[in-house]
Amino acid sequence: MNDCSNLQDIDFNKRQIKRIFYRRLAVVIWVSFIVAAIQTMAFFAAFEPELMGQLATFSVDITAIEGYTFGFIFFWLFNLVTAVMVGLVMVLPRTKLAKGMRSNQD
């Protein structure tokens, strides 16, 4: 009976870890979306996408909606990559050096 409860606990812990991972992933995606929306508003309040297309090295004929869309997608992907990298750094295990320095301070 004890073995059965241990297996149930292990399954429960695995499910909890998956839930936490998916919740954190959703938070990263949502926050990067909101920040990209704010960045898009601030950037395109100062710059007109049609003029930027004409001033580029290779002249591109884009409409305002296309410019806003490409800008938003760029900002969102940039923020998403940044947030994922920060998340990876946050969950990496501490090195032996960091553990040793902490024990010396205590």
N, C-alpha and C positions, 0 to 999 in steps of 0.2 A: 504494500500500500504506500509506503514511503517513497519507493522508486517512481510510482505513478504520479505522485504529487510533485516530485522534483522535475519530472518531464513536463508537467503542466506549467510549472513555474518557469522553466526554460523557454517553452513556447510563448508564454505570456511576455517574458522579457524581450524575446526577439520581436514580437509584434509591437511592443512599446517602443523599441529602438527604431523600427521602421516608421511608426507614426511620428516620432520626434523628428526623424530625418525629413519626412515629407512635409511636416509642418514648417520646419526651418527653410526648406527649399521654397515653399509657397511664400513665406515671408520675404525671402531674398528676391523672388520674382516680383512680388507686389511692390516692395519698396523701390526697386529699380524702375518699375513702370511709373510710379508717382514722381520720382525724381526726374525721369526723362521727360515727363509732361511739363514739369516746372522749367526745366532747362530749355525745352523747345519754345515755350512761351517767352522766356527771357531772351533767348538768342534771336528769334524771329521778330521780336519787337524792335530790335536794332538793325537787322539785316533783311533785305528783301530777296527771296529765293530766285526770282527771275534774273535780277541783276547779278547775283553770285554766279549763276550759270553762264552769263555772258562774259563775266570777268575771269572765268577759269581759263587755264592754259588751253584746254580743248573746249571750245565753245559748245555748250549744251543748251538745247532749247527745251526748257521744262516749264510747266505751269506752276502757279503758286501752291496748289494742292499737292502736286508731286514733290515739290521742294520741302513742304512741311512734312510730308509722309516719310521721305528719305531721311530728313533730319531727325525726326522722332525715332525712327528705327535705329539710326546710328547711335543716338544718345542712349536708347534703351539697351542695345547690345553692349555698348561701352560700360554702362552702369552695371549690367548683369555680370559681365566678366569680372569687373572690379569687385563686386559683392561676393561672387563665388570664390575668388582668390582670397579675399579677406576671411571668408568662412572657413576655407581650407587651412589657412594659417592659424585660425583660432582653435581648430580641433586637432591640430598636430600635437603629438605627445611632446612633453618637455624633454629636453636633452639631459644627459647625466650631469653636465656642468651646471645647468640651472637648478637641478635637484640638489646638487652639492652646495651651491651657494645659499640656497634656502635653509638647509640644515645647519650651516655655519652661523646663520643669523639668529637661529632659535636658541 
